[in-house]
Amino acid sequence: MLRTLMFWAGLLVVTTSITKTKPTEPVTFEYDVKAVPTGPRDLTYDPKTQEYHLLVHCRAHLEVKSVTPDLEKRPVVLRIEGLSNHPDGPLQLLVDHKLYSLHHNNFDKKLVRVERKDDITTVEFLPAGKKLLKPGAQLVYAHPIR
């Protein structure tokens, strides 16, 4: 009886610790070699701040591969370094053959909040914008070296 009780108590501890794991990424992106994250390649999402951190150089192309079922309840915030103030191809979201600007001077305030401060662009997806984040959606940016 005591062994059975200890077994169930141990199982409860293990189950509780498993369910309290760090939050996973709300959106899984796949990016090309020009979109370099700040830090090791596999750590573009910080579970503590619940933000993505990217460093881009000249161009970036990220594709949404998957989203979590609870996406509407989770923050989706991108902090991006390396974007030009006046790029030839500003940061955009491409969904179903339609482009949505994510440039800090030209964005849809119903979809996203975009701020540029100290050469870091922060893009926060609002509830209507999160609905656009589905597999196949793409974040694109281009600014050639002159």
Secondary structure, 3 states (H helix, E strand, C coil): CHHHHHHHHHHHHHHHHHHCCCCCCCEEEEECCCEEECCCCCCCEECCCCEEEEEECCEEEEEEEEECCCHHHCCCEEEEECCCCCCCEEEEEEECCEEEEEECCEECCCCEEEEEECCEEEEEECHHHHCCCCCCCEEEEECCCC
